[in-house]
């Protein structure tokens, strides 16, 4: 069994992976999707010089003193005429500045007296947003590969785009194996545990932009495993458990019936050494994750997330940040180690990572507390508390 480094394994998995296609979807359905075509401004924003304040549109050269009020300009309903010498137009925030006016005097600096407005101090500031202040016609506002969140959707809407073109959602089929797991809510036998891995993986896939149905568990049945995968559909199959070399680890032999070609046999990583990757005869990819929850979730972050990003036209990642460790870290062995950790930021802005007390790959409670993975390179030397370490920040809902 050939052990690959994390980087080499990920590179082999990503080889030949790319976007699945494109489609246009309404803005109301585009949140979380990855943009396939640029969003370009069709006109200036704002399309006219607009008032930044409530007040009076005037000519600055007229100085102080009274002005005759000739009309009003409100948002969506501008003043059609021209402001001449000694004249003023009542104006509101966002409204178009009328022709002839080149300044807005805020209402606190003016006093209305019947049909005139008095500006005792003259014009000190102009309070006008010029046309095109936000963006110009023809400007590229969003580029392919960005993920559409609320703020980017707002920008697309401001550009008048009703249905952005996004990459097709990947479909992931999740299959748990092993006689030891029973679904939550079921009645576990004396030697069984609840299946927590499928729940986590489905949620992660959906967070990362994929559709992820969970297939019924198949136990330790080679023929049932092959049948389940054969009929699963999807662009990517993710299996849980049965990934090692024991007598009950039957996933790879089962998928050999479907023409499985192994690309990655195992990875020099802790936790998650049995992780593997291959291609079926029909072209579908299969990512095999260990059954232990922490191993599966660590390797989902390292491999599954980059695969799903590549299928959606995004930079695969992962992206690491530097943090200081709060704990002494012993020298590492031959396998890259990803430790679950908690992050905190001091008043000076420095990011700190605190490795959690127990890194056992079976512990779900520890992963539930973590918001980061701390990377220890293979053969990393002793690291003292306070030294910088590479850190992968996890997606958590706050």
Order of alpha helices (4+ residues) and beta strands (2+ residues): beta-alpha-beta-beta-beta-beta-beta-beta-beta-beta-beta-beta-beta-alpha-beta-beta-beta-beta-alpha-alpha-beta-alpha-beta-beta-beta-beta-beta-alpha-alpha-beta-beta-beta-alpha-beta-beta
